[in-house]
Amino acid sequence: MLLDTASLYFRAYFGVPDSVKAPDGTPVNAVRGLLDFIGRLVQDHRPDDLVACMDADWRPAWRVELIPSYKAHRVAEETESGPDVEETPDTLSPQVPIIEAALDAFGIARVGVAGYEADDVIGTLTARATGPVDIVTGDRDLYQLVDDARRRRVLYPLKGVGTLQLTDEAWLREKYGVDGAGYADLALLRGDPSDGLPGVPGIGEKTAAKLLDAYGSLDGIIAAIDDPKSKLTPTQRKRLDESRPYLAVAPKVVRVASDVPLPEFDPALPAAPAQPDLVDALARRWGLGGAVSRLSSALHP
């Protein structure tokens, strides 16, 4: 089980009231919400391995170099060295180090790699895995990793993590008209304002799905631009032709990396907290007794 950790703690932050605070008044709603998410996931799914995948760089320079608008609207502060600062709610940023400390104290593997997003860590671990993989994320970008033959699915939280949408290829075809492999092509054709991806003007989700159905892939669509016998409308042909510079670089930006140089780590789900004294200290310091107890119980039912 691979966790898109930032996606889940953002959801926890907005799903748990900000009245949830530590004894000193510091908001800990995202921390408590995430620990409860993980406890519920462990309880319901009992994964052999559990990895909290982290954004060491939420806006990698190599993606920005290809598409400068990539996530540009989310930049709060540009930095000369290291990742730009992402715009996050004032009371969320201070909770991230607490989340990291809690994961480490429990012994839950936490993996982030400089220059890469959590999606890329997830893509690499998914590519390496020999058994089934469940990816837990509130980010539809990771639908591209769904693969029934290799038993890869996405668990997408609809309400907390008690209600999860089990996303397999049948669900994707019903919803979007594509399978997992086609989802990245669909996403880059239609664009995504939340990620600063312009897409191809005039080609929305339904048209993109029809084009992929007709021509098989992005490469097939690009070949159709130059084929006078293809059934592209004059407008589609013109817009796709004018978008060739974007279409040349968008796949590398949109598709998750599968070759991230990962550090050595132990992905095994711990049977009990690795550092129980530290877990207890964090629980007292931040008022997390209930969430810590529930996660501990889930690890060792």
C-alpha positions, -999 to 999 in steps of 0.1 A, spaced: 0 0 0 14 33 -11 2 66 4 2 99 -14 9 115 19 5 152 11 -28 145 -7 -41 127 23 -30 152 49 -45 180 28 -78 161 29 -74 155 66 -67 192 72 -99 202 54 -119 173 68 -111 176 105 -122 207 124 -94 232 131 -107 233 167 -86 201 171 -55 215 189 -26 205 210 -25 215 247 -5 246 237 -32 256 212 -13 245 180 -38 231 154 -31 194 149 -62 185 128 -42 173 98 -19 152 121 -48 135 139 -68 131 106 -39 115 88 -31 91 117 -67 81 118 -67 76 80 -37 53 82 -52 34 112 -84 28 92 -65 18 61 -44 -7 80 -75 -21 98 -95 -25 66 -69 -37 42 -40 -53 62 -12 -45 37 20 -64 40 40 -33 32 30 4 38 50 33 24 42 70 31 54 86 -1 65 123 3 69 153 -19 106 162 -15 100 186 -44 64 194 -52 73 213 -85 105 197 -99 127 220 -121 128 195 -149 90 196 -152 90 234 -151 117 236 -177 94 217 -201 62 235 -192 69 268 -173 32 271 -162 34 238 -143 19 245 -109 30 281 -112 -1 295 -96 6 276 -64 40 292 -58 41 313 -27 78 321 -28 105 314 -54 139 302 -41 173 303 -57 183 268 -45 159 241 -36 122 237 -42 99 268 -45 77 273 -15 41 260 -21 12 281 -10 -4 262 19 -28 272 47 -9 290 75 -19 264 101 -11 233 79 27 239 72 37 237 110 19 203 112 40 186 85 71 181 108 48 166 134 34 142 108 69 132 98 80 126 134 49 105 141 54 83 110 91 78 120 82 70 156 57 44 145 82 29 121 61 35 90 84 39 60 86 75 48 102 80 14 109 112 -6 136 119 -31 151 153 -39 140 165 -73 109 143 -74 72 144 -64 55 117 -43 38 106 -75 72 97 -90 81 77 -59 48 59 -61 53 53 -99 88 38 -92 76 16 -63 47 4 -84 70 -5 -113 92 -24 -90 65 -43 -71 60 -80 -79 27 -83 -60 -6 -64 -60 -4 -26 -52 -30 -3 -37 -23 34 -42 -42 57 -18 -46 92 -31 -70 120 -36 -51 129 -69 -66 116 -101 -32 119 -118 -23 85 -104 -52 68 -123 -25 63 -150 -10 36 -128 -41 14 -128 -34 -19 -144 -57 -49 -138 -33 -74 -153 -6 -64 -128 -31 -59 -99 -26 -22 -96 -55 -1 -84 -62 33 -69 -82 38 -36 -96 72 -39 -111 87 -7 -147 99 -12 -155 106 24 -126 102 48 -111 68 41 -141 49 53 -156 53 18 -130 46 -9 -136 44 -46 -119 13 -58 -105 24 -92 -98 -3 -116 -98 -4 -154 -135 -12 -157 -143 19 -136 -119 41 -157 -134 29 -190 -169 36 -176 -160 71 -163 -134 83 -189 -135 59 -218 -98 49 -213 -78 24 -194 -50 32 -169 -23 36 -197 -46 60 -216 -54 82 -187 -21 102 -189 -28 109 -226 -64 120 -218 -51 143 -190 -25 161 -211 -49 165 -241 -77 180 -220 -53 200 -197 -56 205 -160 -59 241 -146 -51 229 -111 -16 217 -123 -11 246 -148 -13 223 -178 -28 241 -208 -40 211 -228 -50 214 -264 -75 243 -270 -110 231 -278 -103 195 -268 -121 186 -236 -124 153 -218 -150 137 -240 -133 147 -273 -99 135 -259 -115 101 -251 -130 98 -286 -97 107 -302 -78 81 -281 -105 55 -289 -102 63 -326 -64 65 -329 -52 43 -299 -27 67 -283 -12 102 -283 13 90 -309 -16 77 -330 -34 111 -328 -2 129 -338 2 106 -368 -34 114 -378 -26 151 -380 -4 144 -411 -27 117 -426 -51 134 -450 -73 103 -448 -78 105 -410 -112 116 -397 -100 146 -377 -122 176 -383 -104 206 -398 -106 224 -365 -92 195 -345 -64 191 -371 -55 227 -369 -55 229 -331 -35 197 -327 -10 209 -352 -6 242 -335 -1 223 -302 27 201 -313 54 219 -292 32 213 -261 24 177 -271 61 170 -276 69 178 -239 37 172 -220 40 134 -218 72 137 -197 55 162 -174 23 143 -170 35 108 -168 49 98 -134 86 87 -133 93 50 -128 131 53 -124 135 74 -93 168 65 -74 152 54 -41 171 51 -9 173 18 10 143 14 34 122 -13 50 86 -11 37 72 -38 60 41 -28 80 53 -26 117 35 -49 141 39 -23 168 53 12 172 91 12 165 98 38 192 69 34 217 84 60 242 87 86 214 51 78 202 39 84 238 59 116 241 44 129 208 9 119 219 13 139 251 30 169 235 5 173 207 -27 159 223 -29 129 200 -37 102 225 -68 89 207 -53 88 172 -21 72 184 -40 46 204 -62 38 174 -32 34 150 -13 13 176 -44 -10 179 -47 -13 141 -10 -23 138 -14 -50 164 -50 -61 164 
